[in-house]
């Protein structure tokens, strides 16, 4: 899962993407570049939260995003 941030001057939205399947050997950083670029382009514009949330999601995405494999496996096993 990758984070993204979009701002509209006085309003900033910080959200998570849908689960992204990253295959073995594939770079999770490259898989999240779209979300990172979206945040770098549209995240800064909100005051004050754009300046706070944008670096947070960029760091998360450049670190490979958030691994939710265990959560997804539990959901699949329980049928939910």
N, CA, C and O atoms as a Maestro MAE file, in Angstrom:
{
 s_m_m2io_version
 :::
 2.0.0
}

f_m_ct {
 s_m_title
 :::
 protein
 m_atom[320] {
  # First column is atom index #
  i_m_mmod_type
  r_m_x_coord
  r_m_y_coord
  r_m_z_coord
  i_m_residue_number
  s_m_chain_name
  s_m_pdb_residue_name
  s_m_pdb_atom_name
  i_m_atomic_number
  :::
  1 25 0.861 -1.165 0.000 1 A "UNK " " N  " 7
  2 3 0.000 0.000 0.000 1 A "UNK " " CA " 6
  3 2 0.903 1.222 0.000 1 A "UNK " " C  " 6
  4 15 1.912 1.260 0.704 1 A "UNK " " O  " 8
  5 25 0.537 2.212 -0.789 2 A "UNK " " N  " 7
  6 3 1.319 3.441 -0.888 2 A "UNK " " CA " 6
  7 2 0.471 4.609 -0.418 2 A "UNK " " C  " 6
  8 15 -0.747 4.616 -0.591 2 A "UNK " " O  " 8
  9 25 1.123 5.590 0.176 3 A "UNK " " N  " 7
  10 3 0.423 6.783 0.610 3 A "UNK " " CA " 6
  11 2 0.447 7.847 -0.470 3 A "UNK " " C  " 6
  12 15 1.327 7.870 -1.331 3 A "UNK " " O  " 8
  13 25 -0.541 8.730 -0.402 4 A "UNK " " N  " 7
  14 3 -0.518 9.895 -1.287 4 A "UNK " " CA " 6
  15 2 -1.205 11.053 -0.594 4 A "UNK " " C  " 6
  16 15 -2.000 10.874 0.330 4 A "UNK " " O  " 8
  17 25 -0.882 12.232 -1.060 5 A "UNK " " N  " 7
  18 3 -1.368 13.462 -0.458 5 A "UNK " " CA " 6
  19 2 -1.764 14.419 -1.578 5 A "UNK " " C  " 6
  20 15 -1.006 14.639 -2.523 5 A "UNK " " O  " 8
  21 25 -2.962 14.983 -1.456 6 A "UNK " " N  " 7
  22 3 -3.460 15.955 -2.433 6 A "UNK " " CA " 6
  23 2 -3.993 17.148 -1.651 6 A "UNK " " C  " 6
  24 15 -4.740 16.978 -0.687 6 A "UNK " " O  " 8
  25 25 -3.615 18.344 -2.060 7 A "UNK " " N  " 7
  26 3 -4.016 19.549 -1.332 7 A "UNK " " CA " 6
  27 2 -4.782 20.517 -2.212 7 A "UNK " " C  " 6
  28 15 -4.573 20.597 -3.422 7 A "UNK " " O  " 8
  29 25 -5.680 21.252 -1.563 8 A "UNK " " N  " 7
  30 3 -6.488 22.288 -2.204 8 A "UNK " " CA " 6
  31 2 -6.452 23.541 -1.331 8 A "UNK " " C  " 6
  32 15 -7.448 23.871 -0.687 8 A "UNK " " O  " 8
  33 25 -5.326 24.236 -1.301 9 A "UNK " " N  " 7
  34 3 -5.078 25.453 -0.538 9 A "UNK " " CA " 6
  35 2 -5.331 25.309 0.967 9 A "UNK " " C  " 6
  36 15 -4.376 25.275 1.742 9 A "UNK " " O  " 8
  37 25 -6.585 25.224 1.392 10 A "UNK " " N  " 7
  38 3 -6.854 25.136 2.822 10 A "UNK " " CA " 6
  39 2 -7.273 23.733 3.259 10 A "UNK " " C  " 6
  40 15 -7.573 23.511 4.432 10 A "UNK " " O  " 8
  41 25 -7.295 22.787 2.322 11 A "UNK " " N  " 7
  42 3 -7.692 21.422 2.652 11 A "UNK " " CA " 6
  43 2 -6.673 20.446 2.077 11 A "UNK " " C  " 6
  44 15 -6.298 20.551 0.909 11 A "UNK " " O  " 8
  45 25 -6.228 19.504 2.890 12 A "UNK " " N  " 7
  46 3 -5.269 18.497 2.457 12 A "UNK " " CA " 6
  47 2 -5.823 17.121 2.766 12 A "UNK " " C  " 6
  48 15 -6.305 16.867 3.870 12 A "UNK " " O  " 8
  49 25 -5.754 16.241 1.791 13 A "UNK " " N  " 7
  50 3 -6.191 14.859 1.959 13 A "UNK " " CA " 6
  51 2 -4.984 13.937 1.959 13 A "UNK " " C  " 6
  52 15 -4.176 13.975 1.031 13 A "UNK " " O  " 8
  53 25 -4.853 13.113 2.983 14 A "UNK " " N  " 7
  54 3 -3.794 12.106 3.055 14 A "UNK " " CA " 6
  55 2 -4.489 10.756 3.034 14 A "UNK " " C  " 6
  56 15 -5.270 10.441 3.931 14 A "UNK " " O  " 8
  57 25 -4.207 9.958 2.011 15 A "UNK " " N  " 7
  58 3 -4.904 8.697 1.814 15 A "UNK " " CA " 6
  59 2 -3.915 7.584 1.502 15 A "UNK " " C  " 6
  60 15 -2.720 7.813 1.316 15 A "UNK " " O  " 8
  61 25 -4.456 6.365 1.451 16 A "UNK " " N  " 7
  62 3 -3.670 5.197 1.054 16 A "UNK " " CA " 6
  63 2 -4.227 4.641 -0.241 16 A "UNK " " C  " 6
  64 15 -5.430 4.706 -0.491 16 A "UNK " " O  " 8
  65 25 -3.347 4.097 -1.060 17 A "UNK " " N  " 7
  66 3 -3.766 3.477 -2.312 17 A "UNK " " CA " 6
  67 2 -4.408 2.133 -2.016 17 A "UNK " " C  " 6
  68 15 -4.388 1.655 -0.882 17 A "UNK " " O  " 8
  69 25 -4.969 1.542 -3.033 18 A "UNK " " N  " 7
  70 3 -5.435 0.160 -2.928 18 A "UNK " " CA " 6
  71 2 -4.201 -0.736 -2.799 18 A "UNK " " C  " 6
  72 15 -3.081 -0.303 -3.068 18 A "UNK " " O  " 8
  73 25 -4.412 -1.956 -2.396 19 A "UNK " " N  " 7
  74 3 -3.304 -2.902 -2.265 19 A "UNK " " CA " 6
  75 2 -2.684 -3.124 -3.647 19 A "UNK " " C  " 6
  76 15 -3.388 -3.378 -4.625 19 A "UNK " " O  " 8
  77 25 -1.369 -3.024 -3.706 20 A "UNK " " N  " 7
  78 3 -0.626 -3.230 -4.950 20 A "UNK " " CA " 6
  79 2 0.197 -4.502 -4.818 20 A "UNK " " C  " 6
  80 15 0.991 -4.643 -3.888 20 A "UNK " " O  " 8
  81 25 0.003 -5.431 -5.755 21 A "UNK " " N  " 7
  82 3 0.767 -6.672 -5.744 21 A "UNK " " CA " 6
  83 2 2.130 -6.418 -6.373 21 A "UNK " " C  " 6
  84 15 2.221 -6.005 -7.529 21 A "UNK " " O  " 8
  85 25 3.186 -6.666 -5.611 22 A "UNK " " N  " 7
  86 3 4.551 -6.495 -6.096 22 A "UNK " " CA " 6
  87 2 5.174 -7.881 -6.187 22 A "UNK " " C  " 6
  88 15 5.349 -8.560 -5.176 22 A "UNK " " O  " 8
  89 25 5.503 -8.290 -7.388 23 A "UNK " " N  " 7
  90 3 6.067 -9.618 -7.614 23 A "UNK " " CA " 6
  91 2 7.494 -9.711 -7.087 23 A "UNK " " C  " 6
  92 15 8.179 -8.701 -6.923 23 A "UNK " " O  " 8
  93 25 7.927 -10.938 -6.826 24 A "UNK " " N  " 7
  94 3 9.310 -11.178 -6.419 24 A "UNK " " CA " 6
  95 2 10.241 -10.653 -7.503 24 A "UNK " " C  " 6
  96 15 10.037 -10.920 -8.687 24 A "UNK " " O  " 8
  97 25 11.242 -9.921 -7.105 25 A "UNK " " N  " 7
  98 3 12.188 -9.350 -8.056 25 A "UNK " " CA " 6
  99 2 11.792 -7.972 -8.561 25 A "UNK " " C  " 6
  100 15 12.614 -7.263 -9.143 25 A "UNK " " O  " 8
  101 25 10.539 -7.586 -8.344 26 A "UNK " " N  " 7
  102 3 10.073 -6.262 -8.761 26 A "UNK " " CA " 6
  103 2 10.359 -5.272 -7.639 26 A "UNK " " C  " 6
  104 15 10.252 -5.621 -6.463 26 A "UNK " " O  " 8
  105 25 10.716 -4.062 -7.984 27 A "UNK " " N  " 7
  106 3 11.024 -3.038 -6.991 27 A "UNK " " CA " 6
  107 2 9.742 -2.423 -6.438 27 A "UNK " " C  " 6
  108 15 8.933 -1.901 -7.205 27 A "UNK " " O  " 8
  109 25 9.542 -2.474 -5.122 28 A "UNK " " N  " 7
  110 3 8.364 -1.814 -4.547 28 A "UNK " " CA " 6
  111 2 8.434 -0.293 -4.663 28 A "UNK " " C  " 6
  112 15 7.401 0.376 -4.680 28 A "UNK " " O  " 8
  113 25 9.635 0.249 -4.743 29 A "UNK " " N  " 7
  114 3 9.779 1.705 -4.907 29 A "UNK " " CA " 6
  115 2 9.267 2.127 -6.280 29 A "UNK " " C  " 6
  116 15 8.541 3.114 -6.400 29 A "UNK " " O  " 8
  117 25 9.646 1.379 -7.313 30 A "UNK " " N  " 7
  118 3 9.196 1.687 -8.673 30 A "UNK " " CA " 6
  119 2 7.684 1.525 -8.777 30 A "UNK " " C  " 6
  120 15 7.020 2.315 -9.448 30 A "UNK " " O  " 8
  121 25 7.133 0.503 -8.116 31 A "UNK " " N  " 7
  122 3 5.689 0.269 -8.152 31 A "UNK " " CA " 6
  123 2 4.912 1.436 -7.554 31 A "UNK " " C  " 6
  124 15 3.768 1.671 -7.942 31 A "UNK " " O  " 8
  125 25 5.506 2.169 -6.624 32 A "UNK " " N  " 7
  126 3 4.831 3.292 -5.979 32 A "UNK " " CA " 6
  127 2 5.189 4.659 -6.519 32 A "UNK " " C  " 6
  128 15 4.776 5.671 -5.952 32 A "UNK " " O  " 8
  129 25 5.949 4.714 -7.605 33 A "UNK " " N  " 7
  130 3 6.382 6.015 -8.129 33 A "UNK " " CA " 6
  131 2 5.228 6.920 -8.552 33 A "UNK " " C  " 6
  132 15 5.312 8.138 -8.397 33 A "UNK " " O  " 8
  133 25 4.178 6.353 -9.072 34 A "UNK " " N  " 7
  134 3 3.026 7.169 -9.480 34 A "UNK " " CA " 6
  135 2 2.422 7.919 -8.306 34 A "UNK " " C  " 6
  136 15 2.097 9.101 -8.418 34 A "UNK " " O  " 8
  137 25 2.270 7.230 -7.173 35 A "UNK " " N  " 7
  138 3 1.726 7.860 -5.964 35 A "UNK " " CA " 6
  139 2 2.692 8.911 -5.421 35 A "UNK " " C  " 6
  140 15 2.272 9.959 -4.930 35 A "UNK " " O  " 8
  141 25 3.980 8.622 -5.514 36 A "UNK " " N  " 7
  142 3 4.987 9.574 -5.046 36 A "UNK " " CA " 6
  143 2 4.955 10.837 -5.900 36 A "UNK " " C  " 6
  144 15 4.984 11.948 -5.371 36 A "UNK " " O  " 8
  145 25 4.896 10.671 -7.215 37 A "UNK " " N  " 7
  146 3 4.853 11.830 -8.115 37 A "UNK " " CA " 6
  147 2 3.569 12.634 -7.935 37 A "UNK " " C  " 6
  148 15 3.590 13.862 -8.007 37 A "UNK " " O  " 8
  149 25 2.448 11.944 -7.702 38 A "UNK " " N  " 7
  150 3 1.189 12.640 -7.436 38 A "UNK " " CA " 6
  151 2 1.331 13.522 -6.197 38 A "UNK " " C  " 6
  152 15 0.914 14.681 -6.202 38 A "UNK " " O  " 8
  153 25 1.912 12.975 -5.154 39 A "UNK " " N  " 7
  154 3 2.086 13.730 -3.912 39 A "UNK " " CA " 6
  155 2 3.053 14.892 -4.084 39 A "UNK " " C  " 6
  156 15 2.810 15.986 -3.575 39 A "UNK " " O  " 8
  157 25 4.148 14.657 -4.798 40 A "UNK " " N  " 7
  158 3 5.115 15.729 -5.027 40 A "UNK " " CA " 6
  159 2 4.526 16.859 -5.866 40 A "UNK " " C  " 6
  160 15 4.916 18.017 -5.716 40 A "UNK " " O  " 8
  161 25 3.592 16.523 -6.745 41 A "UNK " " N  " 7
  162 3 2.974 17.521 -7.613 41 A "UNK " " CA " 6
  163 2 1.830 18.258 -6.925 41 A "UNK " " C  " 6
  164 15 1.746 19.483 -7.009 41 A "UNK " " O  " 8
  165 25 0.949 17.524 -6.246 42 A "UNK " " N  " 7
  166 3 -0.274 18.124 -5.716 42 A "UNK " " CA " 6
  167 2 -0.358 18.190 -4.191 42 A "UNK " " C  " 6
  168 15 -1.322 18.732 -3.651 42 A "UNK " " O  " 8
  169 25 0.631 17.652 -3.500 43 A "UNK " " N  " 7
  170 3 0.536 17.584 -2.051 43 A "UNK " " CA " 6
  171 2 0.950 18.832 -1.306 43 A "UNK " " C  " 6
  172 15 0.445 19.086 -0.213 43 A "UNK " " O  " 8
  173 25 1.841 19.607 -1.855 44 A "UNK " " N  " 7
  174 3 2.437 20.741 -1.126 44 A "UNK " " CA " 6
  175 2 1.509 21.929 -0.957 44 A "UNK " " C  " 6
  176 15 1.747 22.777 -0.097 44 A "UNK " " O  " 8
  177 25 0.470 22.008 -1.749 45 A "UNK " " N  " 7
  178 3 -0.290 23.249 -1.879 45 A "UNK " " CA " 6
  179 2 -1.170 23.590 -0.684 45 A "UNK " " C  " 6
  180 15 -1.605 24.735 -0.567 45 A "UNK " " O  " 8
  181 25 -1.444 22.658 0.190 46 A "UNK " " N  " 7
  182 3 -2.303 22.943 1.333 46 A "UNK " " CA " 6
  183 2 -1.512 23.470 2.524 46 A "UNK " " C  " 6
  184 15 -0.426 22.976 2.828 46 A "UNK " " O  " 8
  185 25 -2.061 24.470 3.192 47 A "UNK " " N  " 7
  186 3 -1.385 25.033 4.352 47 A "UNK " " CA " 6
  187 2 -2.217 24.736 5.594 47 A "UNK " " C  " 6
  188 15 -3.422 24.987 5.590 47 A "UNK " " O  " 8
  189 25 -1.624 24.218 6.636 48 A "UNK " " N  " 7
  190 3 -0.239 23.821 6.836 48 A "UNK " " CA " 6
  191 2 0.014 22.331 6.568 48 A "UNK " " C  " 6
  192 15 1.171 21.915 6.499 48 A "UNK " " O  " 8
  193 25 -1.043 21.517 6.415 49 A "UNK " " N  " 7
  194 3 -0.876 20.057 6.397 49 A "UNK " " CA " 6
  195 2 -0.181 19.531 5.162 49 A "UNK " " C  " 6
  196 15 0.432 18.465 5.224 49 A "UNK " " O  " 8
  197 25 -0.247 20.222 4.056 50 A "UNK " " N  " 7
  198 3 0.461 19.776 2.856 50 A "UNK " " CA " 6
  199 2 1.960 19.688 3.080 50 A "UNK " " C  " 6
  200 15 2.620 18.774 2.586 50 A "UNK " " O  " 8
  201 25 2.492 20.647 3.831 51 A "UNK " " N  " 7
  202 3 3.926 20.666 4.128 51 A "UNK " " CA " 6
  203 2 4.324 19.565 5.107 51 A "UNK " " C  " 6
  204 15 5.495 19.193 5.179 51 A "UNK " " O  " 8
  205 25 3.372 19.053 5.846 52 A "UNK " " N  " 7
  206 3 3.644 18.000 6.823 52 A "UNK " " CA " 6
  207 2 3.407 16.621 6.218 52 A "UNK " " C  " 6
  208 15 4.258 15.738 6.331 52 A "UNK " " O  " 8
  209 25 2.254 16.433 5.576 53 A "UNK " " N  " 7
  210 3 1.884 15.116 5.045 53 A "UNK " " CA " 6
  211 2 2.694 14.701 3.825 53 A "UNK " " C  " 6
  212 15 3.036 13.527 3.686 53 A "UNK " " O  " 8
  213 25 3.005 15.638 2.943 54 A "UNK " " N  " 7
  214 3 3.716 15.282 1.711 54 A "UNK " " CA " 6
  215 2 5.051 14.604 1.983 54 A "UNK " " C  " 6
  216 15 5.295 13.537 1.420 54 A "UNK " " O  " 8
  217 25 5.924 15.159 2.809 55 A "UNK " " N  " 7
  218 3 7.185 14.453 3.085 55 A "UNK " " CA " 6
  219 2 6.958 13.087 3.745 55 A "UNK " " C  " 6
  220 15 7.717 12.147 3.510 55 A "UNK " " O  " 8
  221 25 5.912 12.984 4.570 56 A "UNK " " N  " 7
  222 3 5.633 11.704 5.226 56 A "UNK " " CA " 6
  223 2 5.320 10.608 4.210 56 A "UNK " " C  " 6
  224 15 5.868 9.508 4.292 56 A "UNK " " O  " 8
  225 25 4.438 10.908 3.252 57 A "UNK " " N  " 7
  226 3 4.071 9.871 2.284 57 A "UNK " " CA " 6
  227 2 5.202 9.609 1.288 57 A "UNK " " C  " 6
  228 15 5.366 8.480 0.826 57 A "UNK " " O  " 8
  229 25 5.977 10.631 0.958 58 A "UNK " " N  " 7
  230 3 7.104 10.430 0.044 58 A "UNK " " CA " 6
  231 2 8.142 9.516 0.685 58 A "UNK " " C  " 6
  232 15 8.660 8.615 0.024 58 A "UNK " " O  " 8
  233 25 8.451 9.731 1.952 59 A "UNK " " N  " 7
  234 3 9.413 8.877 2.656 59 A "UNK " " CA " 6
  235 2 8.877 7.439 2.733 59 A "UNK " " C  " 6
  236 15 9.616 6.483 2.497 59 A "UNK " " O  " 8
  237 25 7.596 7.295 3.062 60 A "UNK " " N  " 7
  238 3 6.988 5.960 3.123 60 A "UNK " " CA " 6
  239 2 7.087 5.259 1.772 60 A "UNK " " C  " 6
  240 15 7.476 4.093 1.709 60 A "UNK " " O  " 8
  241 25 6.743 5.951 0.701 61 A "UNK " " N  " 7
  242 3 6.753 5.348 -0.632 61 A "UNK " " CA " 6
  243 2 8.163 5.018 -1.103 61 A "UNK " " C  " 6
  244 15 8.385 3.974 -1.716 61 A "UNK " " O  " 8
  245 25 9.116 5.903 -0.821 62 A "UNK " " N  " 7
  246 3 10.494 5.635 -1.235 62 A "UNK " " CA " 6
  247 2 11.133 4.539 -0.383 62 A "UNK " " C  " 6
  248 15 12.190 4.011 -0.731 62 A "UNK " " O  " 8
  249 25 10.490 4.203 0.724 63 A "UNK " " N  " 7
  250 3 10.915 3.076 1.547 63 A "UNK " " CA " 6
  251 2 10.237 1.776 1.123 63 A "UNK " " C  " 6
  252 15 10.421 0.744 1.769 63 A "UNK " " O  " 8
  253 25 9.464 1.817 0.055 64 A "UNK " " N  " 7
  254 3 8.800 0.613 -0.450 64 A "UNK " " CA " 6
  255 2 7.339 0.511 -0.088 64 A "UNK " " C  " 6
  256 15 6.714 -0.513 -0.364 64 A "UNK " " O  " 8
  257 25 6.769 1.539 0.522 65 A "UNK " " N  " 7
  258 3 5.364 1.501 0.913 65 A "UNK " " CA " 6
  259 2 5.171 0.726 2.202 65 A "UNK " " C  " 6
  260 15 6.128 0.424 2.916 65 A "UNK " " O  " 8
  261 25 3.921 0.412 2.486 66 A "UNK " " N  " 7
  262 3 3.595 -0.357 3.690 66 A "UNK " " CA " 6
  263 2 3.230 -1.778 3.265 66 A "UNK " " C  " 6
  264 15 2.321 -1.978 2.459 66 A "UNK " " O  " 8
  265 25 3.937 -2.753 3.807 67 A "UNK " " N  " 7
  266 3 3.700 -4.156 3.475 67 A "UNK " " CA " 6
  267 2 2.486 -4.663 4.252 67 A "UNK " " C  " 6
  268 15 2.514 -4.725 5.481 67 A "UNK " " O  " 8
  269 25 1.431 -5.022 3.540 68 A "UNK " " N  " 7
  270 3 0.201 -5.521 4.167 68 A "UNK " " CA " 6
  271 2 -0.047 -6.985 3.820 68 A "UNK " " C  " 6
  272 15 -1.185 -7.452 3.868 68 A "UNK " " O  " 8
  273 25 1.017 -7.711 3.471 69 A "UNK " " N  " 7
  274 3 0.888 -9.109 3.075 69 A "UNK " " CA " 6
  275 2 0.205 -9.944 4.152 69 A "UNK " " C  " 6
  276 15 -0.700 -10.724 3.853 69 A "UNK " " O  " 8
  277 25 0.630 -9.787 5.393 70 A "UNK " " N  " 7
  278 3 0.059 -10.582 6.489 70 A "UNK " " CA " 6
  279 2 -1.435 -10.286 6.634 70 A "UNK " " C  " 6
  280 15 -2.231 -11.208 6.814 70 A "UNK " " O  " 8
  281 25 -1.815 -9.031 6.559 71 A "UNK " " N  " 7
  282 3 -3.231 -8.662 6.679 71 A "UNK " " CA " 6
  283 2 -4.054 -9.261 5.543 71 A "UNK " " C  " 6
  284 15 -5.159 -9.755 5.767 71 A "UNK " " O  " 8
  285 25 -3.521 -9.217 4.333 72 A "UNK " " N  " 7
  286 3 -4.240 -9.755 3.177 72 A "UNK " " CA " 6
  287 2 -4.366 -11.278 3.315 72 A "UNK " " C  " 6
  288 15 -5.430 -11.831 3.035 72 A "UNK " " O  " 8
  289 25 -3.314 -11.951 3.734 73 A "UNK " " N  " 7
  290 3 -3.369 -13.398 3.911 73 A "UNK " " CA " 6
  291 2 -4.393 -13.797 4.973 73 A "UNK " " C  " 6
  292 15 -5.127 -14.767 4.786 73 A "UNK " " O  " 8
  293 25 -4.450 -13.062 6.083 74 A "UNK " " N  " 7
  294 3 -5.447 -13.342 7.114 74 A "UNK " " CA " 6
  295 2 -6.863 -13.147 6.585 74 A "UNK " " C  " 6
  296 15 -7.757 -13.939 6.883 74 A "UNK " " O  " 8
  297 25 -7.062 -12.092 5.801 75 A "UNK " " N  " 7
  298 3 -8.380 -11.832 5.218 75 A "UNK " " CA " 6
  299 2 -8.778 -12.940 4.253 75 A "UNK " " C  " 6
  300 15 -9.937 -13.353 4.233 75 A "UNK " " O  " 8
  301 25 -7.839 -13.424 3.457 76 A "UNK " " N  " 7
  302 3 -8.129 -14.503 2.514 76 A "UNK " " CA " 6
  303 2 -8.450 -15.813 3.241 76 A "UNK " " C  " 6
  304 15 -9.353 -16.550 2.843 76 A "UNK " " O  " 8
  305 25 -7.704 -16.091 4.306 77 A "UNK " " N  " 7
  306 3 -7.931 -17.316 5.072 77 A "UNK " " CA " 6
  307 2 -9.266 -17.318 5.785 77 A "UNK " " C  " 6
  308 15 -9.901 -18.364 5.918 77 A "UNK " " O  " 8
  309 25 -9.697 -16.155 6.245 78 A "UNK " " N  " 7
  310 3 -10.962 -16.072 6.967 78 A "UNK " " CA " 6
  311 2 -12.152 -15.898 6.030 78 A "UNK " " C  " 6
  312 15 -13.300 -15.881 6.472 78 A "UNK " " O  " 8
  313 25 -11.873 -15.769 4.729 79 A "UNK " " N  " 7
  314 3 -12.953 -15.614 3.750 79 A "UNK " " CA " 6
  315 2 -13.490 -14.209 3.659 79 A "UNK " " C  " 6
  316 15 -14.544 -13.988 3.063 79 A "UNK " " O  " 8
  317 25 -12.774 -13.231 4.249 80 A "UNK " " N  " 7
  318 3 -13.277 -11.850 4.243 80 A "UNK " " CA " 6
  319 2 -12.473 -11.022 3.398 80 A "UNK " " C  " 6
  320 15 -12.742 -9.828 3.267 80 A "UNK " " O  " 8
  :::
 }
 m_bond[319] {
  # First column is bond index #
  i_m_from
  i_m_to
  i_m_order
  :::
  1 1 2 1
  2 2 3 1
  3 3 4 2
  4 3 5 1
  5 5 6 1
  6 6 7 1
  7 7 8 2
  8 7 9 1
  9 9 10 1
  10 10 11 1
  11 11 12 2
  12 11 13 1
  13 13 14 1
  14 14 15 1
  15 15 16 2
  16 15 17 1
  17 17 18 1
  18 18 19 1
  19 19 20 2
  20 19 21 1
  21 21 22 1
  22 22 23 1
  23 23 24 2
  24 23 25 1
  25 25 26 1
  26 26 27 1
  27 27 28 2
  28 27 29 1
  29 29 30 1
  30 30 31 1
  31 31 32 2
  32 31 33 1
  33 33 34 1
  34 34 35 1
  35 35 36 2
  36 35 37 1
  37 37 38 1
  38 38 39 1
  39 39 40 2
  40 39 41 1
  41 41 42 1
  42 42 43 1
  43 43 44 2
  44 43 45 1
  45 45 46 1
  46 46 47 1
  47 47 48 2
  48 47 49 1
  49 49 50 1
  50 50 51 1
  51 51 52 2
  52 51 53 1
  53 53 54 1
  54 54 55 1
  55 55 56 2
  56 55 57 1
  57 57 58 1
  58 58 59 1
  59 59 60 2
  60 59 61 1
  61 61 62 1
  62 62 63 1
  63 63 64 2
  64 63 65 1
  65 65 66 1
  66 66 67 1
  67 67 68 2
  68 67 69 1
  69 69 70 1
  70 70 71 1
  71 71 72 2
  72 71 73 1
  73 73 74 1
  74 74 75 1
  75 75 76 2
  76 75 77 1
  77 77 78 1
  78 78 79 1
  79 79 80 2
  80 79 81 1
  81 81 82 1
  82 82 83 1
  83 83 84 2
  84 83 85 1
  85 85 86 1
  86 86 87 1
  87 87 88 2
  88 87 89 1
  89 89 90 1
  90 90 91 1
  91 91 92 2
  92 91 93 1
  93 93 94 1
  94 94 95 1
  95 95 96 2
  96 95 97 1
  97 97 98 1
  98 98 99 1
  99 99 100 2
  100 99 101 1
  101 101 102 1
  102 102 103 1
  103 103 104 2
  104 103 105 1
  105 105 106 1
  106 106 107 1
  107 107 108 2
  108 107 109 1
  109 109 110 1
  110 110 111 1
  111 111 112 2
  112 111 113 1
  113 113 114 1
  114 114 115 1
  115 115 116 2
  116 115 117 1
  117 117 118 1
  118 118 119 1
  119 119 120 2
  120 119 121 1
  121 121 122 1
  122 122 123 1
  123 123 124 2
  124 123 125 1
  125 125 126 1
  126 126 127 1
  127 127 128 2
  128 127 129 1
  129 129 130 1
  130 130 131 1
  131 131 132 2
  132 131 133 1
  133 133 134 1
  134 134 135 1
  135 135 136 2
  136 135 137 1
  137 137 138 1
  138 138 139 1
  139 139 140 2
  140 139 141 1
  141 141 142 1
  142 142 143 1
  143 143 144 2
  144 143 145 1
  145 145 146 1
  146 146 147 1
  147 147 148 2
  148 147 149 1
  149 149 150 1
  150 150 151 1
  151 151 152 2
  152 151 153 1
  153 153 154 1
  154 154 155 1
  155 155 156 2
  156 155 157 1
  157 157 158 1
  158 158 159 1
  159 159 160 2
  160 159 161 1
  161 161 162 1
  162 162 163 1
  163 163 164 2
  164 163 165 1
  165 165 166 1
  166 166 167 1
  167 167 168 2
  168 167 169 1
  169 169 170 1
  170 170 171 1
  171 171 172 2
  172 171 173 1
  173 173 174 1
  174 174 175 1
  175 175 176 2
  176 175 177 1
  177 177 178 1
  178 178 179 1
  179 179 180 2
  180 179 181 1
  181 181 182 1
  182 182 183 1
  183 183 184 2
  184 183 185 1
  185 185 186 1
  186 186 187 1
  187 187 188 2
  188 187 189 1
  189 189 190 1
  190 190 191 1
  191 191 192 2
  192 191 193 1
  193 193 194 1
  194 194 195 1
  195 195 196 2
  196 195 197 1
  197 197 198 1
  198 198 199 1
  199 199 200 2
  200 199 201 1
  201 201 202 1
  202 202 203 1
  203 203 204 2
  204 203 205 1
  205 205 206 1
  206 206 207 1
  207 207 208 2
  208 207 209 1
  209 209 210 1
  210 210 211 1
  211 211 212 2
  212 211 213 1
  213 213 214 1
  214 214 215 1
  215 215 216 2
  216 215 217 1
  217 217 218 1
  218 218 219 1
  219 219 220 2
  220 219 221 1
  221 221 222 1
  222 222 223 1
  223 223 224 2
  224 223 225 1
  225 225 226 1
  226 226 227 1
  227 227 228 2
  228 227 229 1
  229 229 230 1
  230 230 231 1
  231 231 232 2
  232 231 233 1
  233 233 234 1
  234 234 235 1
  235 235 236 2
  236 235 237 1
  237 237 238 1
  238 238 239 1
  239 239 240 2
  240 239 241 1
  241 241 242 1
  242 242 243 1
  243 243 244 2
  244 243 245 1
  245 245 246 1
  246 246 247 1
  247 247 248 2
  248 247 249 1
  249 249 250 1
  250 250 251 1
  251 251 252 2
  252 251 253 1
  253 253 254 1
  254 254 255 1
  255 255 256 2
  256 255 257 1
  257 257 258 1
  258 258 259 1
  259 259 260 2
  260 259 261 1
  261 261 262 1
  262 262 263 1
  263 263 264 2
  264 263 265 1
  265 265 266 1
  266 266 267 1
  267 267 268 2
  268 267 269 1
  269 269 270 1
  270 270 271 1
  271 271 272 2
  272 271 273 1
  273 273 274 1
  274 274 275 1
  275 275 276 2
  276 275 277 1
  277 277 278 1
  278 278 279 1
  279 279 280 2
  280 279 281 1
  281 281 282 1
  282 282 283 1
  283 283 284 2
  284 283 285 1
  285 285 286 1
  286 286 287 1
  287 287 288 2
  288 287 289 1
  289 289 290 1
  290 290 291 1
  291 291 292 2
  292 291 293 1
  293 293 294 1
  294 294 295 1
  295 295 296 2
  296 295 297 1
  297 297 298 1
  298 298 299 1
  299 299 300 2
  300 299 301 1
  301 301 302 1
  302 302 303 1
  303 303 304 2
  304 303 305 1
  305 305 306 1
  306 306 307 1
  307 307 308 2
  308 307 309 1
  309 309 310 1
  310 310 311 1
  311 311 312 2
  312 311 313 1
  313 313 314 1
  314 314 315 1
  315 315 316 2
  316 315 317 1
  317 317 318 1
  318 318 319 1
  319 319 320 2
  :::
 }
}
